[in-house]
Amino acid sequence: MGLRAGDSETALALATLTRELGVPVRQAMTAESGVVAAMNAALDLCTGGVIALTDDDAEPRPDWLERLGRCFDDPTVGGAGGRDWQPVERGAREEVGRLQWFGRVIGHHHLGVGPARPVDVLKGVNAAFRAPLLRALRFDSRLQGAGAQMYWELALCLPLRRAGWTLVYDPAIAVEHHIAPRHDADQRHRGTFVPEPQVQAVHNETLILLEHQRGFRRLAFVVWALLVGTRMEPGLAQVPRLWLMGDVLALTRWRWTLVGRVRGWMAWRACGRDLVRRVPHPAV
């Protein structure tokens, strides 16, 4: 488990859990902030052929590992995951984990129903990947954020998809996601707006999508992001609509979203690399 230095509460909880389960738990320590550094530290200690991921506020169901493992019987499957059942929000969505052609990301992993199917992106609270693929890519240290560096799953999944790997989402692979309070400044999904986490999240999304969209799709993403966007990351045309719906922060959110788009564009222009080149392709 990735653990930041000084996190005595988590270290104590892990020690207690180890005694109760009778199973050794290895702590991967890091002095760096952010989930990416913690996961990379843990990755360096992993030895298995498939690496499962979950969050510290999630409770996998008893058959979680068994169901995940069966997905990898198919040699073209690079990653698998499922539904995270949340305490308040309930619903049923067929479309889950999709990247639309113009760059809009559809999540809904916590609402998915139906059979197992291929998706474009999995959710880190409930996912597993082949270890050689994780080691080839690693978790993207370019991403900004002091706590949960938003869109790290997108940065991991899109190069795998472009390299030809299948990512499987199966709602029967389930965890109970007990949404815990966030202790960093990023409260975007907790009803509070703070400028810097907004800029960091938009930077991350913009960098990743510019890197992995190609040709006309990249241009379409830029136009859509600047003019339309989403409620959380609005483009210019969204502002009056959101304002009329009572969102008094619409203009503020748009302004800081634009800052994030520009920073993401600049980071992409400065990077000049294609992560897909690192990824081994599936044997077919």
C-alpha positions in Angstrom: 0.0 0.0 0.0 1.3 3.5 -0.9 1.8 5.5 2.2 3.1 9.1 2.7 5.7 9.7 5.4 4.1 11.2 8.5 0.7 9.5 7.9 0.6 7.9 11.4 -3.1 7.2 11.3 -3.0 5.1 8.2 0.2 3.3 9.4 -1.7 2.4 12.7 -4.7 1.2 10.7 -2.6 -1.0 8.5 -0.8 -2.5 11.5 -4.2 -3.3 13.1 -5.5 -4.8 9.8 -2.4 -6.9 9.4 -2.9 -8.4 12.8 -6.6 -9.1 12.2 -6.2 -10.6 8.8 -3.0 -12.5 9.4 -1.8 -11.5 6.0 1.4 -9.5 5.5 0.8 -5.9 4.3 3.8 -4.1 2.8 3.9 -0.3 3.2 5.5 1.7 0.4 6.7 4.9 1.9 7.1 8.2 0.0 7.8 11.7 1.1 6.1 13.2 -2.0 2.6 14.5 -1.9 -0.2 13.2 -4.1 -1.7 9.8 -5.0 0.6 9.3 -8.0 3.8 9.3 -5.9 2.1 6.9 -3.4 1.0 4.5 -6.2 4.4 4.6 -7.9 6.1 3.7 -4.6 3.7 0.8 -4.1 4.2 -0.3 -7.7 7.9 -0.6 -7.1 7.2 -3.3 -4.4 4.7 -5.3 -6.3 5.7 -8.7 -7.7 2.5 -10.2 -9.1 1.4 -10.5 -12.7 -1.8 -8.5 -12.1 -2.1 -5.5 -9.8 -5.4 -4.6 -8.2 -6.2 -1.1 -7.1 -8.7 0.3 -4.7 -9.1 3.3 -2.3 -8.7 3.6 1.4 -12.4 4.4 1.7 -13.6 1.4 -0.3 -14.6 -2.1 0.8 -14.3 -4.7 -1.9 -16.9 -7.5 -1.9 -15.7 -11.0 -1.0 -15.6 -12.2 -4.6 -13.8 -9.1 -5.9 -10.4 -10.6 -6.6 -11.9 -13.7 -8.1 -14.0 -11.8 -10.5 -11.2 -9.5 -11.5 -8.8 -12.4 -12.0 -11.2 -14.2 -14.4 -11.1 -11.2 -16.8 -7.4 -11.7 -17.4 -8.0 -15.2 -18.9 -8.4 -13.3 -22.1 -4.8 -12.4 -23.2 -6.0 -9.2 -24.9 -7.4 -7.8 -21.7 -5.0 -5.2 -20.2 -7.2 -4.0 -17.4 -10.6 -4.7 -15.7 -12.8 -3.0 -13.2 -16.4 -2.6 -12.0 -18.9 -0.6 -10.0 -18.2 1.3 -6.9 -21.5 1.5 -4.9 -21.8 4.9 -3.2 -23.8 5.5 -0.1 -26.1 8.2 -1.5 -26.2 8.3 -5.3 -28.1 5.4 -6.9 -29.1 4.9 -10.5 -28.6 2.7 -13.6 -26.5 3.7 -16.6 -25.6 1.6 -19.6 -22.9 4.0 -20.9 -19.9 3.9 -18.6 -16.2 4.8 -19.0 -16.5 6.3 -22.5 -14.4 8.9 -24.3 -16.6 10.5 -26.9 -14.9 11.3 -30.2 -14.7 15.1 -29.4 -13.1 14.5 -26.0 -15.9 14.5 -23.5 -15.3 11.9 -20.8 -18.3 9.9 -19.5 -17.7 8.2 -16.2 -20.8 6.7 -14.4 -18.7 3.8 -13.0 -20.7 4.0 -9.8 -24.0 3.6 -11.7 -23.2 1.0 -14.3 -25.5 -1.9 -15.0 -25.7 -4.7 -17.6 -23.2 -7.2 -18.8 -19.4 -6.9 -18.9 -18.2 -4.8 -21.9 -15.1 -3.0 -23.2 -14.7 0.6 -22.1 -12.1 3.4 -22.6 -11.4 4.2 -19.0 -11.6 2.5 -15.6 -12.0 4.0 -12.2 -9.1 3.6 -9.8 -11.3 2.7 -6.8 -12.1 -0.6 -8.5 -9.6 -1.7 -11.1 -6.8 -4.1 -11.9 -4.1 -4.0 -14.6 -1.4 -6.3 -16.0 1.7 -5.6 -14.1 4.0 -5.3 -17.1 1.7 -2.6 -18.5 1.8 -0.6 -15.3 5.5 -0.9 -15.1 5.9 0.3 -18.7 3.7 3.4 -18.2 3.9 4.0 -14.4 1.4 6.5 -12.9 1.8 9.9 -14.6 4.0 12.2 -12.5 3.3 15.1 -14.8 -0.2 15.5 -13.3 -0.8 18.3 -10.9 -2.5 18.3 -7.5 -1.5 17.9 -3.9 -3.9 15.1 -3.0 -6.0 13.1 -5.5 -4.4 14.1 -8.9 -7.5 14.2 -11.0 -7.6 12.2 -14.2 -4.7 9.8 -13.4 -7.0 7.0 -14.6 -7.4 8.7 -17.9 -3.6 9.1 -18.3 -3.2 5.4 -17.6 -6.1 3.9 -19.7 -5.9 5.9 -22.9 -2.4 4.8 -23.9 -3.4 1.2 -23.2 -6.4 1.5 -25.4 -4.4 3.1 -28.2 -1.8 0.2 -27.9 -4.6 -2.3 -28.6 -5.5 -3.5 -25.1 -9.1 -4.2 -24.1 -10.3 -2.7 -20.8 -13.3 -4.5 -19.3 -16.0 -3.0 -17.1 -18.2 -5.5 -15.3 -20.8 -4.1 -12.8 -20.7 -7.5 -11.0 -17.1 -6.6 -9.9 -18.1 -4.4 -7.0 -16.8 -2.4 -4.1 -18.7 -0.5 -1.4 -17.3 3.1 -1.7 -17.8 4.8 1.6 -17.0 8.4 0.4 -14.6 9.8 3.0 -14.0 13.5 3.6 -11.2 15.0 1.6 -8.4 16.7 3.5 -6.9 18.6 0.7 -8.1 21.7 -1.1 -9.8 19.8 -3.9 -13.5 19.9 -2.9 -14.9 20.1 -6.4 -17.3 17.1 -5.9 -18.1 18.1 -2.3 -20.0 21.3 -3.1 -17.2 23.8 -2.6 -15.3 25.7 -5.3 -11.5 26.4 -4.9 -9.7 27.9 -7.8 -6.3 26.1 -7.7 -7.7 22.5 -7.7 -10.0 23.5 -10.6 -7.0 24.7 -12.6 -5.0 21.5 -11.7 -7.8 19.2 -12.7 -8.4 21.0 -16.0 -4.7 21.1 -16.7 -4.5 17.3 -16.3 -7.5 16.6 -18.4 -6.3 18.9 -21.2 -2.8 17.6 -21.2 -4.0 14.0 -21.5 -6.6 14.5 -24.1 -4.4 16.6 -26.3 -1.8 13.9 -26.1 -4.1 11.0 -27.0 -6.6 12.6 -29.4 -5.3 12.7 -33.0 -5.9 14.9 -36.0 -9.4 16.2 -36.4 -10.4 14.8 -33.0 -7.8 16.9 -31.3 -9.1 20.0 -33.0 -12.7 19.0 -32.1 -11.7 18.7 -28.4 -10.1 22.1 -28.3 -13.2 23.7 -29.9 -15.6 21.8 -27.6 -13.6 22.4 -24.5 -13.4 26.2 -25.1 -16.9 26.8 -26.3 -19.0 24.1 -24.6 -17.4 22.0 -21.9 -19.3 20.6 -19.0 -21.0 21.9 -15.9 -17.9 21.3 -13.8 -15.5 22.6 -16.5 -17.6 25.0 -18.5 -16.8 26.5 -21.9 -17.9 30.0 -22.7 -21.4 29.0 -24.0 -22.1 27.2 -20.8 -21.8 30.3 -18.6 -25.2 32.0 -19.4 -27.0 28.6 -19.2 -25.5 27.8 -15.8 -26.1 31.3 -14.6 -29.8 31.1 -15.5 -30.0 27.8 -13.7 -28.9 29.5 -10.5 -25.1 28.7 -10.6 -23.7 32.0 -9.3 -20.1 30.7 -9.6 -20.5 29.9 -13.3 -18.4 32.8 -14.5 -15.7 32.2 -11.8 -15.6 28.5 -12.7 -15.2 29.3 -16.4 -12.4 31.8 -15.8 -10.3 29.3 -13.8 -11.2 26.5 -16.2 -9.7 28.6 -19.0 -6.5 29.1 -17.0 -6.3 25.3 -16.7 -6.9 24.8 -20.4 -4.1 27.2 -21.2 -1.7 25.5 -18.7 -2.6 22.1 -20.1 -2.0 23.2 -23.6 1.4 24.7 -22.7 2.4 21.4 -20.8 1.4 19.4 -23.9 3.4 21.6 -26.2 6.5 21.4 -24.0 6.2 17.6 -23.5 6.5 16.3 -27.0 6.3 12.6 -26.2 3.9 9.7 -26.9 3.5 7.3 -24.0 2.1 4.6 -26.3 5.6 3.9 -27.5 6.4 2.5 -24.0 3.5 0.0 -24.0 3.9 -3.6 -25.2 1.1 -4.6 -27.6 -1.1 -7.6 -26.9 -0.2 -10.8 -28.6 -3.0 -11.8 -31.0 
